[in-house]
Structure formats: structure tokens, C-alpha cells
Amino acid sequence: MTKPSNNFKSLLSDINELNSQETQQVFIPSLGRDVPFAPLTVKQQKKVLSSGVDTNIENLTFSNCMNSIITENIKDKNITIYTIDRPIIILQIRKQAIGDNMKLYVGTDEYNISIDDQVKLIRDIEIGETSFTISVGEMEIQCSVPDIKTDTTFNKHFTTKVKKGGQSKLELTDLIGDIYVHEIVKFIDSIKLGENSVNFDTNLSTTEMIEIFESLPLSVSSKVTEGIQKVRNVEIKSTESPDMPENSTISIDASIFTSE
């Protein structure tokens, strides 16, 4: 096997050094300020595009890919990034890599979206509370917005479960119920009923968390869902543009990293 030349090693080292020095200012809604990020690399873009190939569960695969890139590229490793931050962060990473303008289609109609304008809209949104409590009779459920590390853990659990179960060829309609439950459980911190309480942390497996949630009365889970919608306001607003028709949103997926 041919050993890499010194020029190769030197050039690669210089490129890595350049990437470590170059920064992009990215607005983080949960912090209310900009933070420096390293630029997206060609290797990372390949991973993003590959994440769109897993058609049955591509959104989860894409989310995990972007969670990893955000974790790698943020300069301050002590900052916690939450799932409500992710859409607008992804758009800003996309802008730095490809450009500010995005061409989106609703049916056959074309719309031009400015990422800069989208970020300006999000800067003006009040985040409000990112945690809430649901009380029904003797039951109390503590909930909060998950960080991207927690999000990745649940996503990996779900995708592994699907593939190990021989369900990789299932259509999304067959998986939507399971995806829905996984998405809700991410927000639950603890459940207390009378004298019994359980923390949804590393001492409890993801399977056990899901089993507990699925045993809840539908009326209780509906209240949890309502609370989640409120704390996800900035996340939802990040995909809504005044330049698009009502009820249309910006799809945050691998396709936005292909071209303008």
C-alpha cells in the first residue's frame, strides 16, 4: 500500500487548520444570541445527502446526521442545543454552504425564500417557557424540550428497532404511530402517581419509557401533546415563511443541501 506523501499530509493538515479558524455566526433561539460555528465540509455534506436515502425513516436519519454536525461544528462545546433550535440552525448552515436563496415548490408554483429574512423573523420571537407540568388527578408529568443528544438517543433506538424487527421495507404510514410516540416521550422528564414516581433518565431504558407512556389514558397523553406544541413554537415558526402560501412550510430535509 502506498503511503501518503508528505505533501498530502501537509495539505490535509492545512485544510483542517483553516476549517478550525474559519467561523460562521449562527443564531441560537434558546440562547437568544449568535454563536460561532465551523463551516460545513464536503465530507459532512456527503453524509447529509446520504441521510436522505433511507426513505422509510429518512427524517430521523437526517435529524441524527444534523445533530452530529451541529455538535461537531459548534465552537463552544459547553453550549447545549435543543431540538427547537435545530431547524433555524440547519437553515443557517445551509446558507453558509450554498447560499441565502432557496427555491421551494408548492405544487408547481415556485417560491424564493431568503434564509436571512427567516432568521430575522426568528430573532423577534419570544421563546417563553421550555418546560411544563401536566397534572391530572393524582398524576403529575414533568416535561421539557429535549436537547439534541437526547433526540439522537431516541432516534437511534427507533431506527435500530425497526431494522432489527425486519421492518425496513415498511411504508411511513405503517410507522407513523411508533414515530409519534417516540417524539412525545423525548419531552417527558418524569411521571408521578401518588407515592410512585419514575424519572425518564438513563436508569430507565427507552423501551420502558415507551411502555409507561403507552399505558397512560389518552386524555392525559393529549394534554402532554398540547403542552409540547406550545414549547415548540419557535421550532414551528422556523419553517413558516410569509413568502409561502398559508399552511405551507419549509421542509427541513437533505434536499435543501443540494442546490438553490
Kinemage of the C-alpha trace (Angstrom):
@kinemage 1
@onewidth
@group {chain A} dominant
@subgroup {mainchain}
@vectorlist {calphas} color= white
{ca met a 1} P 0.000 0.000 0.000
{ca thr a 2} L 1.327 3.415 -0.985
{ca lys a 3} L 1.954 5.672 1.975
{ca pro a 4} L 0.516 9.196 1.856
{ca ser a 5} L 3.099 11.703 0.668
{ca asn a 6} L 4.317 14.431 2.971
{ca asn a 7} L 2.621 16.975 0.681
{ca phe a 8} L -0.690 15.153 1.134
{ca lys a 9} L -0.374 15.140 4.901
{ca ser a 10} L 0.727 18.759 4.949
{ca leu a 11} L -2.159 19.915 2.725
{ca leu a 12} L -4.726 17.975 4.765
{ca ser a 13} L -3.321 19.442 7.956
{ca asp a 14} L -3.507 22.966 6.493
{ca ile a 15} L -7.128 22.450 5.386
{ca asn a 16} L -8.108 21.171 8.845
{ca glu a 17} L -6.381 24.168 10.412
{ca leu a 18} L -8.231 26.515 8.033
{ca asn a 19} L -11.564 24.919 8.978
{ca ser a 20} L -10.773 25.282 12.663
{ca gln a 21} L -10.086 29.001 12.211
{ca glu a 22} L -12.984 29.874 9.885
{ca thr a 23} L -16.226 30.634 11.678
{ca gln a 24} L -19.850 31.319 10.862
{ca gln a 25} L -22.092 33.182 13.284
{ca val a 26} L -25.259 31.157 13.892
{ca phe a 27} L -28.304 32.440 15.795
{ca ile a 28} L -29.496 30.058 18.538
{ca pro a 29} L -33.125 30.746 19.580
{ca ser a 30} L -32.862 29.176 23.046
{ca leu a 31} L -29.864 31.419 23.816
{ca gly a 32} L -31.167 34.490 22.021
{ca arg a 33} L -27.761 35.212 20.510
{ca asp a 34} L -25.260 34.237 17.816
{ca val a 35} L -22.539 31.663 18.439
{ca pro a 36} L -19.583 30.686 16.227
{ca phe a 37} L -19.714 27.504 14.140
{ca ala a 38} L -17.143 25.868 11.901
{ca pro a 39} L -18.153 25.660 8.213
{ca leu a 40} L -19.775 22.587 6.685
{ca thr a 41} L -17.213 20.353 4.981
{ca val a 42} L -17.629 18.329 1.770
{ca lys a 43} L -17.468 15.142 3.843
{ca gln a 44} L -20.283 16.378 6.073
{ca gln a 45} L -22.372 17.379 3.058
{ca lys a 46} L -21.967 13.829 1.698
{ca lys a 47} L -23.288 12.477 4.992
{ca val a 48} L -26.263 14.854 4.834
{ca leu a 49} L -27.164 13.787 1.299
{ca ser a 50} L -26.737 10.118 2.202
{ca ser a 51} L -29.143 10.555 5.117
{ca gly a 52} L -31.933 11.190 2.619
{ca val a 53} L -31.521 7.738 1.047
{ca asp a 54} L -33.147 5.875 3.962
{ca thr a 55} L -36.598 6.669 2.594
{ca asn a 56} L -38.715 4.939 5.256
{ca ile a 57} L -37.205 6.760 8.216
{ca glu a 58} L -35.207 9.450 6.436
{ca asn a 59} L -36.334 12.306 8.690
{ca leu a 60} L -34.925 10.551 11.763
{ca thr a 61} L -31.703 9.650 9.938
{ca phe a 62} L -31.356 13.234 8.698
{ca ser a 63} L -32.019 14.600 12.201
{ca asn a 64} L -29.308 12.374 13.667
{ca cys a 65} L -26.890 13.441 10.936
{ca met a 66} L -27.543 17.138 11.594
{ca asn a 67} L -27.371 16.620 15.365
{ca ser a 68} L -23.897 15.168 14.850
{ca ile a 69} L -22.773 18.005 12.569
{ca ile a 70} L -24.102 20.667 14.949
{ca thr a 71} L -22.244 19.004 17.839
{ca glu a 72} L -19.032 18.779 15.797
{ca asn a 73} L -19.126 22.287 14.340
{ca ile a 74} L -20.214 24.428 17.274
{ca lys a 75} L -17.100 26.074 18.675
{ca asp a 76} L -18.219 26.242 22.301
{ca lys a 77} L -18.744 22.625 23.360
{ca asn a 78} L -20.326 23.721 26.649
{ca ile a 79} L -23.417 25.101 24.894
{ca thr a 80} L -26.495 22.880 24.946
{ca ile a 81} L -28.506 22.832 21.726
{ca tyr a 82} L -32.187 21.883 21.889
{ca thr a 83} L -34.440 20.389 19.257
{ca ile a 84} L -36.362 23.667 18.970
{ca asp a 85} L -33.091 25.310 17.832
{ca arg a 86} L -32.330 22.809 15.086
{ca pro a 87} L -34.428 23.988 12.085
{ca ile a 88} L -33.101 27.549 12.049
{ca ile a 89} L -29.545 26.320 12.727
{ca ile a 90} L -29.796 23.952 9.747
{ca leu a 91} L -31.013 26.768 7.508
{ca gln a 92} L -28.063 28.953 8.553
{ca ile a 93} L -25.589 26.124 7.919
{ca arg a 94} L -27.198 25.645 4.524
{ca lys a 95} L -26.859 29.367 3.769
{ca gln a 96} L -23.140 29.371 4.526
{ca ala a 97} L -22.569 26.289 2.369
{ca ile a 98} L -24.809 27.010 -0.633
{ca gly a 99} L -26.316 30.496 -0.394
{ca asp a 100} L -29.061 32.620 1.111
{ca asn a 101} L -31.721 31.987 -1.538
{ca met a 102} L -33.801 28.804 -1.552
{ca lys a 103} L -36.178 27.816 -4.330
{ca leu a 104} L -39.120 25.911 -2.906
{ca tyr a 105} L -42.140 24.459 -4.643
{ca val a 106} L -45.747 24.138 -3.545
{ca gly a 107} L -47.331 22.068 -6.267
{ca thr a 108} L -45.997 23.571 -9.479
{ca asp a 109} L -45.584 27.075 -8.030
{ca glu a 110} L -42.058 28.278 -7.249
{ca tyr a 111} L -41.208 30.448 -4.243
{ca asn a 112} L -37.923 32.165 -3.386
{ca ile a 113} L -37.080 32.167 0.303
{ca ser a 114} L -34.319 34.225 1.912
{ca ile a 115} L -32.700 32.462 4.864
{ca asp a 116} L -31.521 35.826 6.212
{ca asp a 117} L -35.133 37.025 6.284
{ca gln a 118} L -36.178 33.805 8.005
{ca val a 119} L -33.553 34.291 10.724
{ca lys a 120} L -34.688 37.895 11.273
{ca leu a 121} L -38.225 36.649 11.913
{ca ile a 122} L -37.000 34.127 14.483
{ca arg a 123} L -34.881 36.715 16.318
{ca asp a 124} L -38.088 38.560 17.220
{ca ile a 125} L -39.895 35.547 18.693
{ca glu a 126} L -40.203 35.219 22.453
{ca ile a 127} L -39.159 31.692 23.423
{ca gly a 128} L -41.130 31.594 26.667
{ca glu a 129} L -41.055 28.575 28.949
{ca thr a 130} L -39.328 25.440 27.663
{ca ser a 131} L -40.743 23.196 30.381
{ca phe a 132} L -44.228 22.487 31.702
{ca thr a 133} L -46.173 20.278 34.102
{ca ile a 134} L -49.314 18.290 33.367
{ca ser a 135} L -51.489 17.459 36.386
{ca val a 136} L -54.485 15.140 36.079
{ca gly a 137} L -55.919 13.907 39.385
{ca glu a 138} L -53.065 12.307 41.329
{ca met a 139} L -50.855 12.117 38.235
{ca glu a 140} L -48.152 14.696 37.569
{ca ile a 141} L -45.992 14.690 34.437
{ca gln a 142} L -42.931 16.930 34.196
{ca cys a 143} L -41.908 17.772 30.628
{ca ser a 144} L -39.222 19.855 28.916
{ca val a 145} L -37.735 20.405 25.477
{ca pro a 146} L -35.096 17.717 24.796
{ca asp a 147} L -31.567 18.547 23.757
{ca ile a 148} L -30.168 17.079 20.531
{ca lys a 149} L -28.220 14.422 22.438
{ca thr a 150} L -31.466 13.045 23.876
{ca asp a 151} L -33.085 13.347 20.457
{ca thr a 152} L -30.333 11.265 18.873
{ca thr a 153} L -30.635 8.561 21.539
{ca phe a 154} L -34.355 8.105 20.892
{ca asn a 155} L -33.944 8.262 17.113
{ca lys a 156} L -31.238 5.594 17.144
{ca his a 157} L -33.363 3.377 19.376
{ca phe a 158} L -36.275 3.656 16.979
{ca thr a 159} L -34.315 3.085 13.751
{ca thr a 160} L -32.491 0.106 15.288
{ca lys a 161} L -35.776 -1.376 16.475
{ca val a 162} L -37.329 -1.012 13.025
{ca lys a 163} L -34.408 -2.575 11.177
{ca lys a 164} L -33.812 -5.398 13.644
{ca gly a 165} L -37.502 -6.197 13.512
{ca gly a 166} L -37.292 -6.724 9.764
{ca gln a 167} L -39.477 -3.685 9.176
{ca ser a 168} L -37.098 -1.730 6.953
{ca lys a 169} L -39.450 -2.016 3.961
{ca leu a 170} L -42.484 -0.692 5.778
{ca glu a 171} L -44.137 2.426 4.456
{ca leu a 172} L -44.184 5.548 6.613
{ca thr a 173} L -47.908 5.027 7.216
{ca asp a 174} L -47.061 1.771 8.999
{ca leu a 175} L -44.541 3.501 11.240
{ca ile a 176} L -46.288 6.785 11.971
{ca gly a 177} L -47.823 5.609 15.263
{ca asp a 178} L -44.473 4.464 16.645
{ca ile a 179} L -42.750 7.647 15.467
{ca tyr a 180} L -45.457 9.740 17.132
{ca val a 181} L -44.931 8.000 20.481
{ca his a 182} L -41.138 8.289 20.306
{ca glu a 183} L -41.384 12.003 19.551
{ca ile a 184} L -43.603 12.647 22.586
{ca val a 185} L -41.584 10.531 25.040
{ca lys a 186} L -38.499 12.666 24.284
{ca phe a 187} L -40.182 15.533 26.133
{ca ile a 188} L -41.052 13.647 29.340
{ca asp a 189} L -38.749 14.076 32.350
{ca ser a 190} L -40.753 12.235 34.990
{ca ile a 191} L -44.158 10.790 35.840
{ca lys a 192} L -45.549 10.722 39.372
{ca leu a 193} L -48.707 8.932 40.504
{ca gly a 194} L -49.437 9.082 44.218
{ca glu a 195} L -46.367 7.807 46.053
{ca asn a 196} L -44.822 6.273 42.916
{ca ser a 197} L -42.599 8.310 40.643
{ca val a 198} L -40.249 7.448 37.776
{ca asn a 199} L -37.605 9.644 36.190
{ca phe a 200} L -37.173 9.247 32.454
{ca asp a 201} L -33.386 9.190 32.563
{ca thr a 202} L -30.507 6.803 31.908
{ca asn a 203} L -31.720 4.478 34.680
{ca leu a 204} L -34.753 3.678 32.543
{ca ser a 205} L -34.481 2.081 29.108
{ca thr a 206} L -36.146 3.702 26.117
{ca thr a 207} L -38.378 0.635 25.820
{ca glu a 208} L -39.515 1.051 29.425
{ca met a 209} L -40.228 4.753 28.913
{ca ile a 210} L -42.380 3.968 25.902
{ca glu a 211} L -44.211 1.176 27.728
{ca ile a 212} L -45.096 3.587 30.560
{ca phe a 213} L -46.263 6.291 28.166
{ca glu a 214} L -48.385 3.917 26.112
{ca ser a 215} L -50.188 2.802 29.278
{ca leu a 216} L -51.351 6.376 30.035
{ca pro a 217} L -55.002 7.316 29.468
{ca leu a 218} L -55.482 9.026 26.093
{ca ser a 219} L -56.857 12.121 27.853
{ca val a 220} L -53.530 12.516 29.696
{ca ser a 221} L -51.338 11.994 26.626
{ca ser a 222} L -53.454 14.552 24.748
{ca lys a 223} L -52.642 17.188 27.393
{ca val a 224} L -48.944 16.333 27.065
{ca thr a 225} L -49.206 16.793 23.297
{ca glu a 226} L -50.879 20.192 23.747
{ca gly a 227} L -48.074 21.304 26.062
{ca ile a 228} L -45.433 20.147 23.591
{ca gln a 229} L -46.990 22.199 20.791
{ca lys a 230} L -46.648 25.349 22.905
{ca val a 231} L -42.957 24.879 23.769
{ca arg a 232} L -42.209 24.049 20.117
{ca asn a 233} L -43.496 27.420 18.920
{ca val a 234} L -40.120 28.765 17.739
{ca glu a 235} L -39.292 25.441 16.069
{ca ile a 236} L -42.568 25.528 14.134
{ca lys a 237} L -42.169 29.219 13.233
{ca ser a 238} L -38.693 28.481 11.849
{ca thr a 239} L -40.284 26.575 8.969
{ca glu a 240} L -43.048 29.076 8.232
{ca ser a 241} L -42.434 31.891 5.753
{ca pro a 242} L -44.673 34.878 4.881
{ca asp a 243} L -43.476 34.382 1.285
{ca met a 244} L -45.187 30.977 1.055
{ca pro a 245} L -48.895 30.066 0.941
{ca glu a 246} L -50.762 29.551 4.200
{ca asn a 247} L -50.327 26.062 5.702
{ca ser a 248} L -47.158 25.520 3.637
{ca thr a 249} L -43.815 25.067 5.386
{ca ile a 250} L -40.141 24.809 4.557
{ca ser a 251} L -39.200 21.136 4.518
{ca ile a 252} L -36.075 20.739 6.634
{ca asp a 253} L -34.514 17.694 4.998
{ca ala a 254} L -31.481 16.624 2.953
{ca ser a 255} L -32.861 18.155 -0.248
{ca ile a 256} L -32.139 21.730 0.905
{ca phe a 257} L -28.403 20.945 0.716
{ca thr a 258} L -28.439 20.047 -2.986
{ca ser a 259} L -28.871 23.382 -4.781
{ca glu a 260} L -30.548 26.766 -4.727
